[in-house]
Amino acid sequence: MPKALLNRCESLGIRLTGQRRAVVQALEASSDHPNVAELHNRAVQLDPHLSIATVYRTVKLLEEVGLVEKHDFGDGLARYEDADREHHDHLIDINTGRVIEFLDEEIEELQKRIAHRLGYVLRGHRMELYGERRNKE
């Protein structure tokens, strides 16, 4: 099981003010991919004096040290998730913005085979699929 984000911050020596701690806790509790405004709305429940600028600075710091990943799902908003989550890919509904996480072993194996065929050993990847729901017939 991955170590808690808060613990990983502390182990890296990141100074956690009360406001930074609120941002980290809000991100740690997220099961989705919040943008800064969403993260601010959640973290302000833990610290009502938290500014959105502090949220921006905190996620930037966490991204720089490799604790969070930044995603752009085509809606113009940076979205964040814990970098230590198990590998998964994303399917983004282009009409609603809903992000669905999935893992498909066949796709994973195909990506490895393609890399090998091209002379590479696959060390990582990020896949995002964009689509819209089929009409029910």
N, C-alpha and C positions, 0 to 999 in steps of 0.2 A: 504494500500500500504506500502511495507517495506520502512523503513528509508534508505536513501542513505548510501552507505558504508563509504564514506568520513565523513558524520555526525556521524556515529556510532564509527568511529575511534576517532574522537574528543571527543565524549561523554565518551569514555573509558579513555581519557587522554593520548592517544598515541601521542607522539611527531611526528609531520608530517613535516619533512624537505621537501624542494622542490622536491628532488628526490623520497622520499617516497610518496609524494602527487601524483607525476606523475604515479607511479606504481599503487596506489589505484585508480586513475582516469581511467587508462587503464583497470584495472580489472573491475571496475564498468561499463564501457562502453561495456564490452564483453558480447556477447550473446551466446558464445560457451564455451569451456572448455580449455583455453589456457595453454600450458606448459610454463616453465620459459623463454625459448628462444622466443616464440611467444609474451609473455607478454613484454619482453625486447624490441622487435622490435616495439611494439605499444607505449610503454612508452617513448622510446627514441625520438619519434616524439614530445613529450611534453618537454623533457629535453635531449638535445643531449649529455650531459656529463654523463649520467646515465650508470653505470657499471652493468654488469650482476650479479656480486656479490651482489650488492645492491638489485636487484630484488629477488635473493634467500633469502637474510636476511629478506626482507620485507614480502614475502609470508609466510616464516616460522613464523614470529611474528604474522601475521594475523591469521594463522592457530592455533597457541598456544593460542590466546585469543578467539578463536571460531568464528571469523568473516568470514573465508573462509574454505571451505572443500577441502581436497586433494583427488583426485581419481587416481587410477591406472587401466587403461582400457586394460592392457595386452600388451602394446607396449613399456614398459620399461620407460615411461615418466610420471612424476607426473603432473597431470592436476588440475586446480583450478577453483572453482566457488564460488560465494557469498553464504554463509551459510544461509542467510535469504531469499533465494528464496523459492517460493512455492514448496511443496513436488512434486517430480517427480521421475521416474525411467529412466534407460538408456538402449538402445539397441545399441550395438557396432557392426559395420560392420567389420568383421575380415579381409576382403580384402583391404578395403580402409581406415579403421580407423575412418570413420565417426561415430559420436555419435548422436543418435536420442533420444531426451527427450520425454517421454510419461507418461500419467497417465491413469490407467484403474481401474474404480471403482470396477469391479468384482474381480480383483486381490487383491485390497486393502481389500475388505470384506473377501475374502478367507484367506488372511494372518491373519486377526483378528480371524477368526473362528479356524484356526489351532492353534494359540497361546492359545486360550481359551480351546480348546480340550486337550491341553497339560498342562493346569493348569496355564496359564500366561495371563496377560493383556499386549497387545502389546503397547509399548511406542515409537517405531520407527523402521525403517528398511531401508535398502539400497538394491536395486535390480539392477543387471546388467545382461542383456541378451547378448550373443554373437552369431552372426549368419552371414550368407552370403546370398546375394540376390539370389532368385530363378531364374532359367533361364526362360526367356519368351518363352512360347510355342505357 
